[in-house]
Amino acid sequence: MTAHSPGPITTAGHGPDADPEDWVAALSGGGAQQLAATRRLHDLMLRAAGHQVSRMRSALPDDSRATVDVIVNQAADEAMTALLAKLHTFEGRSRFTTWAYKFAILQAATDVRRVQWQHREVELHDLDLAGRPAPDHDGPERHVEGADLAAAVSTSMRTVLTPHQRRVAIALLVDGVPIDVLADRLGTTRGALYKTVHDVRTRLRADLTGRGYLPPDPARGPRHVPTTRAGMP
């Protein structure tokens, strides 16, 4: 099946090709109604995935029609599988088609990034700022302040982060590795990496605040940030 061009989300109506009035019931009920609803849902997923891949097409190493069709169809299939597994979680806070559209958009974006990085190595290196260019400031005082803060951040990363936290932070925040790509390479989940980044930011802010490099956050009370120990994973 080839990818559909982007189109509007259809609304419920009448006839064999109309969207069902109750998507959840139709997709769960079995028989001809379920088959028709499944076909309609897949059409919607194809349109949504096609729209997202079209937006990101210039980032593909091979943006031929054949490659785009493969990505769109794969994304639509994967998004549909994910949606059906979570069908019971739909609470009706938005239109079902809007909810479904997001599954395909996110999956298509993820698949495009995977294709971008499929032949690129992801190096999980530890902290090494020696070879990185210094920030460009507009005066000697700002340059000294920037160098001082950079040194403070480097010290904090070495003392309050684990080696794993440092490597993940550098890959995501410095080297710009997409989080879904890094999750694939590490055999983990996006949620686990988001948690790691959250912990990194919390620890760095607390340490830099405690050493006077950042102003205290009135919404946060004083916190103790443990330092890392040799051999900590």
GIDAGI-V668557 format. One record per residue. N is the residue number from 1. RES is the residue in one letter. PSI is psi in degrees with one decimal (none if undefined). D_LAST is the distance of its C-alpha to the last C-alpha in Angstrom with 1 decimal. Layout:
BEGIN
n = {N | N}
res = {RES | RES}
psi = {PSI | PSI}
d_last = {D_LAST | D_LAST}
END
This chain:
BEGIN
n = {1 | 2 | 3 | 4 | 5 | 6 | 7 | 8 | 9 | 10 | 11 | 12 | 13 | 14 | 15 | 16 | 17 | 18 | 19 | 20 | 21 | 22 | 23 | 24 | 25 | 26 | 27 | 28 | 29 | 30 | 31 | 32 | 33 | 34 | 35 | 36 | 37 | 38 | 39 | 40 | 41 | 42 | 43 | 44 | 45 | 46 | 47 | 48 | 49 | 50 | 51 | 52 | 53 | 54 | 55 | 56 | 57 | 58 | 59 | 60 | 61 | 62 | 63 | 64 | 65 | 66 | 67 | 68 | 69 | 70 | 71 | 72 | 73 | 74 | 75 | 76 | 77 | 78 | 79 | 80 | 81 | 82 | 83 | 84 | 85 | 86 | 87 | 88 | 89 | 90 | 91 | 92 | 93 | 94 | 95 | 96 | 97 | 98 | 99 | 100 | 101 | 102 | 103 | 104 | 105 | 106 | 107 | 108 | 109 | 110 | 111 | 112 | 113 | 114 | 115 | 116 | 117 | 118 | 119 | 120 | 121 | 122 | 123 | 124 | 125 | 126 | 127 | 128 | 129 | 130 | 131 | 132 | 133 | 134 | 135 | 136 | 137 | 138 | 139 | 140 | 141 | 142 | 143 | 144 | 145 | 146 | 147 | 148 | 149 | 150 | 151 | 152 | 153 | 154 | 155 | 156 | 157 | 158 | 159 | 160 | 161 | 162 | 163 | 164 | 165 | 166 | 167 | 168 | 169 | 170 | 171 | 172 | 173 | 174 | 175 | 176 | 177 | 178 | 179 | 180 | 181 | 182 | 183 | 184 | 185 | 186 | 187 | 188 | 189 | 190 | 191 | 192 | 193 | 194 | 195 | 196 | 197 | 198 | 199 | 200 | 201 | 202 | 203 | 204 | 205 | 206 | 207 | 208 | 209 | 210 | 211 | 212 | 213 | 214 | 215 | 216 | 217 | 218 | 219 | 220 | 221 | 222 | 223 | 224 | 225 | 226 | 227 | 228 | 229 | 230 | 231 | 232 | 233}
res = {M | T | A | H | S | P | G | P | I | T | T | A | G | H | G | P | D | A | D | P | E | D | W | V | A | A | L | S | G | G | G | A | Q | Q | L | A | A | T | R | R | L | H | D | L | M | L | R | A | A | G | H | Q | V | S | R | M | R | S | A | L | P | D | D | S | R | A | T | V | D | V | I | V | N | Q | A | A | D | E | A | M | T | A | L | L | A | K | L | H | T | F | E | G | R | S | R | F | T | T | W | A | Y | K | F | A | I | L | Q | A | A | T | D | V | R | R | V | Q | W | Q | H | R | E | V | E | L | H | D | L | D | L | A | G | R | P | A | P | D | H | D | G | P | E | R | H | V | E | G | A | D | L | A | A | A | V | S | T | S | M | R | T | V | L | T | P | H | Q | R | R | V | A | I | A | L | L | V | D | G | V | P | I | D | V | L | A | D | R | L | G | T | T | R | G | A | L | Y | K | T | V | H | D | V | R | T | R | L | R | A | D | L | T | G | R | G | Y | L | P | P | D | P | A | R | G | P | R | H | V | P | T | T | R | A | G | M | P}
psi = {130.1 | 158.9 | 140.9 | 149.0 | 154.6 | 140.6 | 169.9 | 155.6 | 127.2 | 161.7 | 165.4 | 145.7 | -150.8 | 157.5 | 165.4 | -24.0 | 14.2 | 153.8 | 145.2 | 153.1 | -39.3 | 99.6 | -44.8 | -45.7 | -42.1 | -40.4 | -14.8 | -11.3 | -19.8 | 172.2 | -160.6 | -33.8 | -42.8 | -40.1 | -43.4 | -41.7 | -38.7 | -41.2 | -42.5 | -40.5 | -41.3 | -37.4 | -42.8 | -42.7 | -38.9 | -42.4 | -44.1 | -46.4 | -40.4 | -39.7 | -45.3 | -42.7 | -36.9 | -39.3 | -33.7 | 9.0 | -36.6 | -17.8 | -10.3 | 137.5 | -31.7 | 106.6 | 29.6 | 159.3 | -39.5 | -44.0 | -43.5 | -43.2 | -40.1 | -45.9 | -43.5 | -47.6 | -39.8 | -43.7 | -41.7 | -43.0 | -45.2 | -38.8 | -39.0 | -41.2 | -43.7 | -42.0 | -46.6 | -32.1 | -23.4 | 15.6 | -36.9 | -13.3 | -6.5 | 124.2 | 1.0 | 17.5 | -18.3 | 173.2 | 144.6 | -39.6 | -35.1 | -43.2 | -45.9 | -38.4 | -38.4 | -34.8 | -45.9 | -39.5 | -48.4 | -41.1 | -41.0 | -42.4 | -41.5 | -43.4 | -36.4 | -44.8 | -36.1 | -41.5 | -40.3 | -39.6 | 4.7 | -27.0 | 15.1 | 137.9 | 144.1 | 108.6 | 115.3 | 80.3 | 156.7 | -176.7 | 125.1 | 94.3 | -0.5 | -38.5 | 0.8 | 140.7 | 143.7 | 148.7 | 145.9 | 112.9 | 164.5 | 16.4 | 162.4 | -36.4 | -44.3 | -34.1 | -44.0 | -42.8 | -43.3 | -41.8 | -37.5 | -44.0 | -39.8 | -40.8 | -37.6 | -42.1 | -43.1 | -43.4 | -44.2 | -42.4 | -34.7 | -28.3 | -29.5 | -4.2 | 149.1 | 161.4 | -40.3 | -44.7 | -41.4 | -45.6 | -41.4 | -43.6 | -43.2 | -42.0 | -45.3 | -43.4 | -22.7 | -50.8 | -13.2 | 28.0 | 128.3 | 142.1 | -33.9 | -33.2 | -45.8 | -38.3 | -42.1 | -46.3 | -32.0 | -6.8 | 35.4 | -163.1 | 160.7 | -40.5 | -40.8 | -38.4 | -37.8 | -40.7 | -41.5 | -45.6 | -39.8 | -43.7 | -38.8 | -49.9 | -40.2 | -45.3 | -43.5 | -44.3 | -44.8 | -42.5 | -44.5 | -34.6 | -44.4 | -28.1 | 5.3 | 10.0 | -20.2 | 147.9 | 148.9 | 144.1 | 112.8 | -21.8 | -12.8 | 136.3 | 171.6 | 136.9 | 146.1 | 126.4 | 113.6 | 143.5 | 158.3 | 157.6 | 152.8 | 132.9 | -2.6 | 138.2 | none}
d_last = {47.0 | 46.9 | 45.2 | 47.4 | 47.9 | 46.6 | 48.9 | 49.3 | 47.9 | 50.9 | 52.2 | 53.5 | 57.0 | 59.4 | 59.9 | 57.9 | 55.7 | 55.0 | 51.8 | 51.8 | 52.6 | 49.7 | 46.8 | 44.8 | 47.9 | 48.9 | 45.6 | 45.4 | 49.1 | 49.6 | 52.7 | 54.2 | 52.8 | 49.2 | 49.9 | 51.5 | 48.7 | 46.0 | 48.0 | 48.4 | 44.7 | 43.8 | 46.4 | 44.7 | 41.3 | 42.8 | 44.4 | 41.3 | 39.1 | 41.9 | 42.1 | 38.4 | 38.3 | 41.6 | 40.0 | 37.1 | 39.2 | 39.3 | 35.6 | 36.0 | 36.3 | 39.1 | 41.0 | 43.8 | 45.4 | 44.2 | 40.5 | 40.8 | 42.5 | 39.7 | 37.0 | 39.2 | 40.1 | 36.6 | 35.3 | 38.3 | 37.6 | 33.9 | 34.7 | 37.5 | 35.4 | 32.8 | 35.7 | 37.4 | 34.3 | 34.3 | 38.1 | 38.2 | 36.1 | 38.8 | 40.4 | 43.2 | 42.1 | 42.9 | 45.0 | 43.5 | 44.0 | 42.1 | 39.2 | 39.3 | 39.7 | 36.2 | 34.6 | 36.3 | 35.7 | 31.9 | 31.7 | 34.0 | 32.0 | 28.8 | 30.7 | 32.2 | 28.8 | 27.6 | 30.8 | 30.3 | 26.9 | 27.6 | 28.4 | 26.0 | 22.7 | 19.7 | 17.8 | 14.2 | 14.5 | 12.8 | 15.2 | 18.6 | 21.6 | 24.0 | 25.5 | 25.8 | 29.2 | 29.9 | 31.2 | 34.9 | 36.6 | 40.3 | 40.9 | 39.7 | 38.8 | 36.6 | 35.1 | 34.2 | 32.8 | 30.7 | 29.4 | 28.6 | 26.7 | 24.8 | 23.8 | 22.9 | 20.6 | 19.0 | 18.5 | 17.1 | 14.5 | 13.4 | 13.6 | 12.8 | 10.2 | 6.5 | 6.6 | 6.6 | 9.2 | 11.0 | 11.4 | 12.7 | 14.8 | 16.4 | 17.1 | 18.8 | 20.3 | 21.2 | 21.7 | 23.2 | 21.6 | 23.0 | 20.6 | 22.2 | 21.9 | 18.2 | 17.8 | 19.9 | 18.1 | 14.6 | 16.4 | 15.7 | 18.2 | 19.5 | 19.1 | 15.4 | 15.3 | 17.9 | 15.9 | 13.0 | 15.8 | 17.5 | 14.7 | 14.5 | 18.3 | 18.5 | 16.3 | 18.0 | 21.4 | 21.1 | 20.1 | 22.8 | 25.3 | 24.7 | 25.4 | 28.5 | 27.6 | 27.9 | 30.5 | 29.7 | 29.6 | 32.3 | 30.9 | 27.8 | 27.9 | 26.1 | 22.5 | 20.0 | 16.8 | 14.2 | 12.9 | 9.4 | 9.3 | 8.9 | 6.2 | 3.8 | 0.0}
END
